């Protein structure tokens, strides 16, 4: 609960010439330590009477949450593009991933409206969804991702290859793509429900979501090892767990 002090301690240790093998290794062992503490708290709870376990179980959950956040720190730097047609659940997953990982959430809906001088909940005119406006939006997303040294969660449809190229040219690094997929009936229900929410940022209607689904250009240019298709008509925590397992398996294949 004192991340600012931890950051200061690490910085002072580095400035004094300390060498611990790099921050990913440091956070790996910090996550390991937090999970050991989780296990100890669970064992302690198991030794208590059912009515006395609350404190130990709460402590176990707190350490498990800390361990999860530290595991995400060990995976950095990391830019994850969460893409897919409108109403496929990508923003829901992106928000959850950003919350758990601590990485900034870069939303194309928000960036597009910022470039147009609009507030997030304002409806943008159709001209702001022209191809030129879209290319400008994706280029800006890439530039913002490049400006975040620890990485980011990028949330946009990326439905056209030209949009992915515009992002890549501005980003200049390696991004991992998580493609959100859902049955047509689920997409339609989500889009219709969203249209009734006046605070929702996306301007995509059910008709637009259906059109995007039909027009989506496959991510053929993305290497298979950097592309995770996810069926999103499942609980978001299940999706996040699958994403985390995929990231760790990828690091293992790369020899980390």
Secondary structure, 3 states (H helix, E strand, C coil): CCHHHHHHHHHHHHHCCCCCCCHHHHHHHHHHHHHHHHHHHHHHHHCCCHHHCHHHHHHHHHHHHHHHHHHHHHHCCEEEEEECCCCCCHHHHHHHHHHHHCCEEEEHHHHHHHHCCCCCCCCCCHHHHCHHHHHHHHHHHHHHHHCCCCEEEEECCCCCHHHHHHHHHHHCCCCEEEEEECCHHHHHHHHHHHHCCCCCCCCCCHHHHHHHHHHCCCCCCCCHHHEEEEECCCCHHHHHHHHHHHHHHHHHHCCC
